[in-house]
């Protein structure tokens, strides 16, 4: 059982997922999992969720908090300081103790190790805690330098961006503006400076009862990194019980698609169980309280108000955020509803006005919060304008249960989310689906099956085909590069990796030549069997009308047919600096159905010329929200 709750702390509340032991609700063993910072938090979410479920099945309470300014918690990251995070985590540990914990362990993932190690050296922590580190970041300065390089790399896609920026200029900007925008995150000077100063070896670990250091490697020989060995030797002087291991796995915090490691789950759970068997953890200063009945035996919606809803502010506008769970077949889905402040559902139902709610269908490897909190910030912006919004994780993504089958099979998930939304707010007359990338494609194809959906916001829809991808790369990437100053600067300076560039160009050219004039074909027998299996799934689940996650040449036709069938209103938002949007534009210029769809009186098209795929700058995100609000007001 999972309870999504808000835990009250200084300065606000932390959104947290509480996984309750499957067979032993009276268990007093707790594990707190601290997520890594920034975009790695999104990449690691599924792995962390699977670990929590495994531990709950083995008799542990598991709590996964979102730090202030991250995930579903309050505030924006630019307002956050390192001392605030530490103070709130200290209070979170006290909250766990007050809810019956006699044994507490902590798992810190990647950069969270910097936070956890300082936390367990704090005099405010009154009990010993076992600490498990997943591929820990050892040095904060190195970590921040990687963020700087990420910002510089992003500038390569902007005209003249790379030529204007350097690490030195970024630091000067940080000193001047007191914040820096990196990969969509606006980070304040204090937080960046604090992370830069953080090092694992500088702490006393006075409240660390034991430490397990786990690294992941895909190399043939599994051994710890030399720098890790050095750190562990230093820590042995302060921690009595410390050991380490290396397991074979991909670095799931860096992969483009979501990947997970079963061996990491098994290793972590085995370690915690062994600690429980031999542990003589000290009790806190006061006797542990008994487990709270309301946390263990009630549905999430029945929790005390201060732990089930939270008041939020967006540019001075208050709204309420309510976490929920709902069932899609045998799997539990996790989501959050944004209810505008001052809105009273039963009063609105009597007003006679048409009320619309927005359901956000996430795209790509994201969960309900979105890359750089894109979907959360959008929902808060819409809610501040009086619009009800729902965000949710479909099966197999984020914190929801089940297996991920691909965006083409989320029709049941969308339907269940709408059912839940309208059950809670029956005064809502119509639903608008807001989708990005393959979420937009899935939303467009689903809308033809559900009359409750009267509006679509399709943002950079995914129409990937072998031919379309090749054309987009040749036309919108390689051709544009010829007119960029930094490209010729690299050529003149001998910094261009010519062999790699030529190989990439040749690959795109070959893909275009192979796909031209060809019908749908399978490159090998395995792909044919996969497609046949998806066809079978489609026949058994007719609501899931998008039926292939591969780059098949009929995706454009299927999307175009769905768009033509749809009779509602559509807002189409396209980025100017995005190959996915470019592929859509190319397809729309040659497909008659898409041409008709774009020019229809029911379709409004908006272009953000400089924006990237996820609108990673604050100005772009705000503009997308404003465009959506104005469009909905015009319906």
N, C-alpha and C positions, 0 to 999 in steps of 0.2 A: 504494500500500500504506500502511496506517495501523497504527502500533504504539501502543497505549495503554500508557503506562509510568508509573512513579513515579520521579522524579529525586530522589536524596538531597541534602538541603540542611541547613543548621543548624536544629536543632529539629524535624526530621521529614523528610517527602518531599512533593514537589509532583506531583500528578497532572498528566500532560501527554500530549498527543496529538502523536506524531511522524509527519508525513506524509513519506514517502520518495519521491524523484524517480522518476517512472514509467520513464524510459528511461536515466537516468544516475545510478546508485546511488553512483558515485564522486565525484559533484559535491561541491564544498566551499563552495558558496553556501548560506547559511542565512538564514532569516527567522524572527524571534520575534514572535508576535502577542500583545499584551497586551490583555485584555478589560476592558471598563468595570466599575465597581463595582456591587454590589447587584443590583436587579432588571433593570437594563439589560443585565447580563451574559446573562440568559436571552433577552431580546429580540434581542440581537445574535448569538446563538450560531450560527444558521443562516448568516447573512451571513459570519461569520468562517470557518465550515467550508467554504463554497463558495470563498472566497478562497484558503484553504489548498490545496484540491484543484486549483485553477487554477494556482497557483504550483508545486505538485509536478509537474504536467503540463508545466511549462516549465523543469524542471531544478533546482528549489530544494528543499532540506530545509526543512520548516516545523515549528516547535515552538509549541504553544499550551499554556502552563501555566495551571493554576488556582492563584491565590494561596492561601497558608495561610488556613484559615477560610472558603474559598469553594469552589464547585464540588465536585469529588470529592476535594479535598485534605484534609489532616489538620486537627485542631483546630476550634474554634468561633470565630466572628468576634469574640465578646466578649473573647477572650483575645489578640487580635492587635493589634500596634502597627505604626505606619508604619516605624520603623527596621527591624523584623523583615522586612517586605516588601522593603525596599530591599536588605538584606543577602542575603536568599534569591535575589533577582533577580541580584545581582552574582555569586553562586555559580552561578546558572543560565547566565549568559553564559560563565563559565569552563568549565562543563560542555560547552557548545556548542563552545568553542574546543578543548577537549581531545578532542573527537570529530571533529576534522579540518577545522573551519571556517576558511577563509582570508578569507572575506567575510561579514560579518554585517549585516543590516538589521533594523529593528524597526518594526512597525506598532502604534501606540497608539490605542485607540478611546475617544473621549469622555473620561471622567474619568481613564482610564489615562494620558493625556497628562501629568497632574500628576506621576505616578509616573515615567514614562519620562524626562521632562526633568530631574528631579532625579538619576535614575540615570546619565544621560549627562554629568552634571556631577561625578560622584564620582571621586575619585582612585584608587579601587579598580578602575575599569574601565581596562584597559591597552591598549585598541585603539579605533580610530575606528569608529563605527557610524552608518549612514544611518538617519534617522528620518522616518517617514511618519505624519501625524496625520489621523485621521478625525474631523471635527467636534469639535475639542478643547474641553474645558472649560478656560477661561482662569483663572478665579478660584475657589478652593476655598470661600471664604466664601459666595459666591452659591450654589454647589452644595449646601452643607449647609443653607442657608436653604430651598432647594427641598425637601429631605428633611423639614425641620420642617413645612412646609406640607402635605406628603404625610401626615404623622402627624395633623395637625389635620383634614384632609379625611376621613381614616379615622374620626375620632371623631364625624363627623356621623351615622354609622349606628348609634352606640351611644347608649343613653338617657342624656342629660345630658352626654355626652362632650365635645361642642364647647363647652358652657358652662363647663366646668371647666378646659379647657386653653387655653394661649396659648404663643407662642414664649418668652415670659419664664418661664412655669411649666415648660416643657420644659427650658430651660437650668438652672433651679433643680433640677429632678429629676435632670438629668445630673450636676450638682455633688454632689448628695446620694448618689445610688445608684452613681455611677461608670459607669453605662451607660444606654442608652436603647433602647427597642424601637420600631423604625420599619418598618412594612410587613413584619413578620415577622422582621426582622434585629435582633439584640441587639448594639449597637455600643458599644464602650468609650469612655471619655472621651478617652484618649490618641489614639485613631485619629480621632475626630471633630475634636479640637483640631488635630491635624496636618494634616488635610485642609483645615480652615478657614484655616490659615496658608499653604497652598500657593498659589503663583502662578507661571505660566509664565515671566514676565519676570524673576524674581528669580535665575535660574540662569545659570551660566557657559557651559554647553553645550560644555565643553572637549573632550569625546569625540564630538561630533556632527559627522560629516563632511559632512552635507547634510540639508536639511529640506524636505519637501513637505507643504504645508498644504492639505487637501481638505475643502471644505464641501459640504453637500447642501442643495438648496432646491427647493421646488415652486412658487416664484413665477415669474411670466412673465419678469421680468428677472433673469438670473443674475449676481449680484455678491456679493462678500464683505461680511459684516457690518462696520459701521464700527469696532466694537471689535476685530475681527480684523485689519483693516488697520493699526490703531494698534499692535497687538501685533507684527505682522510687521515693521513699521518698526523697532521696538525690537530685535527679534531679529537684524536684518541687521547690527547692530553687532558681533555675536558669532559669527554663522555665515556663512561665506563663500558657500556655495551654498544658496540658499533660494528657493523659488517656491511658487505657490499656484494653485488652480483651484476652480471651483464646478461641480457637475454636477446635473442635474435628477433628483431622487429624493425619495420620501417619507422622513420621519425614522423609519427602521425601528426605532429604539430606543424609540419611544413608541407605535407602533401596537398596537391591541388584538390583531389577528391577526399572524402572522409574515409579514413582507414582506422582500424582498431587492432589490438593485440590481445588475443586470448591468453597467451603465456604471461603477459604482464598482469592480467587480472588474477590468474592462478597464483603467481608468485607473491603478489601483494596480499591476497587473502590468506595464504599459507603463513606468511610472516606475522600478520596480525593475530591469527589464531595461536601461533606458537608463543607470542608475547602474552596473550591472555592466559595461557596455560601456566606460565612461569612467573607472571607479573606479580610484583608486590607493590604496585603503585601506591603512593601515599594518598590518603584521603585529603580532601580540601580542609581548610581550617574549620569550617562548620560541617556538621554531618550532612551527608547527601540526602536531598529530599526524595520522596518516593516518586516514581514515574507519574506524570500528570495524565489523568484519565482522558481529558479533553484532547490531548495531543495524540493519544494512541488509539482511541476507540470511537472517534467521531469523524464524520465526513468533513472534507476541507471547507465546504461552505458553511459548516456549523461551528467553526472555530471562533473564539472570541474576536470581536470586531477589530481590535488593534493588531491582531495577527493575521487577519484574512483580507483586509483591504488597506489601502494606503492613499492618502491625499497627495496629489502631485501638482506641481506648478510648471506651466510653460509660458514664458514671457508674461508672467503676472496673472495668467488664467489658471484657476484651480480645476482639477478633475480627479476622479477616483479610479484607482486601478485595482481590479479584482482578479486574483488568480483562480483557476478552475481546473478540474479534470473532467473528462467525459470518455465514454467508451465507443470505440470503433471496432465492432465485432468483439473479439476477445481481448483487444489491446486498449490500454489507457492512453489518452492523449492529454497533453499539458498545454495550457494556454493562459492568456491574460486578456481581460476585457477592460477597455477604457470607457468609463461612464462620465460624461461631462458634468461638472459640478452645477448644482442648481436645477438639474433635470430630474423631474419626478415622473417616472414612467406612466403611472395610472392617470396622472393629470394630462400628460401629453396624448394619451390614448383618447381622451375626450375632446381634444382640441379640434379634431377634424382635419388637421394638416397631415400631408404625406410625410412620413418619417423614414429615413434611410439609414442603414448601418453599413459599415465597411468591414469586410473580412479580408485580411491580408494573407495572400498565398505566397509563401517565401520561395525563393528560387536558388538554384545551385546548391552548394554544400552548406548552406546557412541554416540556422535555426531561427526561432521566432523573434529574436532580438535583432538579427541582421548584422551584416558586416559593418563595422564601426557604429553599431547601434542604430543603423539606418531605419529599420522598421519600428523600433521603439520610439525614436524621435519623431517619425512621421505620425505615428498613432497619437502621441502627445500633442502634436501640432493640430491634427484634425479634431481631437477631443476639445482642445481649447477654443475651437470654433463651433462647438455644440454638436459634434458628430460622434455617434457611438462607434467604437472600433474594436475588433477582435483580432488578436494575433495568436497563432497556435503552431505547434509542431505536428506535422503529420507522421504517420507510423514510420518508425525506423530512423527518424531524424531528431536531433536535439535530445530532449528529455523524454520523449514519448516512447512507448513500448512498441514491439513488433519489428518486422523486417522491412527494410527499405527496398521496394520493388522498382523504383524509378518514378519520375514525375508523371509518366504516362498512366500510372495506376493509382492516383491519389483522388479519384472521383468520389469514392466512398468517404474518404477523410473530409473532403470539402463539404459533402452533404451532411455529415454528422456535425461538423462545426457550425453550419448554418442552423441546423435543428436546435443545437444547444443555445445559440445566440437568440433565436426567436422564442424559445421556451422561456428564457430569462427576461426577454424584453418583447412581449407579444404585441406591443404597440408599433413596432417597426413594421412598416408595410412592404418595404423593398430592400434588397441587398445589392451592394456594389462589391464586386470582387476586384481587389487591387493586387496585381501580380508583377513580379520582376523576372526577366529571363525565362527559364523553363516554367516558372510559376505562372507567368503571363500566358504561355502556351497552354498549360493545363487549365487555367481559368477560362480561357476563350473556348476551349473545346468542351468544358463542363457546362458552360452557361446555356448551351443549346438543349440541355437535358433538365433544366430546373427553371420553372417560370418565375420563381421568387427572385432570380437574378435579373435585374432590370438595367444594370450598368456595369461596365467593365473599364478598368484603368489598366492598360497594357503597356508595360515599361520595358523597352528593349527586348521584345519577344524573341525567344529562341527558335530559329528556323534553320538549324545547322544541317547542311547536306554536304556531301563530299565536294560537289561542284561549287556550291555557294561559298564554302569555306575557302576554297582555292582562289576563286574570283576575288573575294573580299581581301585576302592577304596580298594578292598581286596588285589590286587596284587601290586599296585604301592604306596599305602599309608600305610596301616596297616603293610604289610610285611617290607617296608622300615623303618618304625618307630622302628622296633625291632633292627635295626642296628645303630640307632642314639644315641649318648652319652647322649644328653639332655633328651631323653625318660627315660633312666635308672636312670638318676639323679633325675628326677621327682618321679620315683617309690621309690628310696631310701629315698628321702626327704619327702615322703608322700604328694606330691603336685599334683599327678595325680588324676584327677576326674574319678575314676575307673568306677562308675556306668554309667556315661555319655558315656565313651569310649565303655563299653560293649554294651550299648543300640545302639550306632551307628554301631558297628560291627554286631550286630544281625540284624539290619535293612538292611544292605547291603547283608548279607547272605540270609535273607528271600527274598529280591528282586531278587537275583540270582536264587534261587530255584523256585520261581514263574515264572520267565521268561524263564527258560530253556525248550526248546522244544515246546514253545507255539507260535502260529501265532498271528497276530495282534488281540488284544481283547480290549474291552472297560471296564474300571473299574466300570462305572456306566452309566446310561442312558444319563446324561448330557454330558459326554465325547463323547458318540456315536453321539449325536446330533451335538456337536461342530465339530467333524470330518466330519460328513455328510455335514455340512454347508461349510466346507473348500473344500470338494470334489466338491460341487456345484460351489464355487468360482473358482476353478481350471478349470472347464469346460467352464465357462464364460470368463476366462482370461488364455488362454493356454500358454502364455509366462511365467507364474509363475509356474515353474515345481516342485518346492519343496512345498509340500502341507500340512505339519503338523508341528506345533510348539511344539507338545507334544513329550514325549519320546516314540516314536513308534518303533516297532521292524523292520520296513521295511525301515527306513531312510538310513541305510547302503546300502541296495540293490538299492535304488533309486539314491543315490550319485554314487555308483559304476557303474550303468548303464550310467549315464551322463558322467562320466569320460571315460568310454569305447567308447562312441559315439564321444567324442570331439577329433578333429584331429589336434589341435594346439599344441604349446609347453607349458609345465607346469614346474614351479618351486615350489617345496613343501618344506616348512620350518617348522620344528617341534622343540618344546622346550623340554628339558629334565626334567624340573621341573613343569609339567603341566598335570593335569588329562585329560583335553580335548585332548591334543596331545597323551597321553597314550591310551585313548579310540580309537583314530584313528589308532594307531599302532597295537593295539589288533585286531581291525576289519580287518586291512590289512593283518594280519597274517593268517586269517581264510577264507576270502572272495577271491575267485579265480579272480574275476574281478579286485578287488583292488590290488591283487598281480601283476597281469598283468600290471595294470596302473603304479604302482611304479617302475616296472622293465623295462618299455618301454623306448626306445631310446629317446622319446620326453619328458621324465620326468627326471628332476634333483632333487634329494633329499638332503637337507642340515639339519644337526642337530646342535642345540645349547644346549649342554648338561646341563649347569647349569641355563639356562634362564627360566623365568617364562612365564605365558601366554601372557602378554603384553610387555615383554622385558623392564622391569622397570628400568634397569640400563643403563646409557649412553653408555657403551661399547657394550651392547647387541643391542641397537637401531642402533648404527653406523654400527655394523657388519651386521645386517639385511639389511640396506641400501646398504652397499658395495656388499653384495651377490646379491641383486637385480640388481644393476648397472652392475656388471660383467656378470650376466646371460643375461640381455638385450643386452649387447654388443656382446654376442656370437650368437645371433639369426641371 
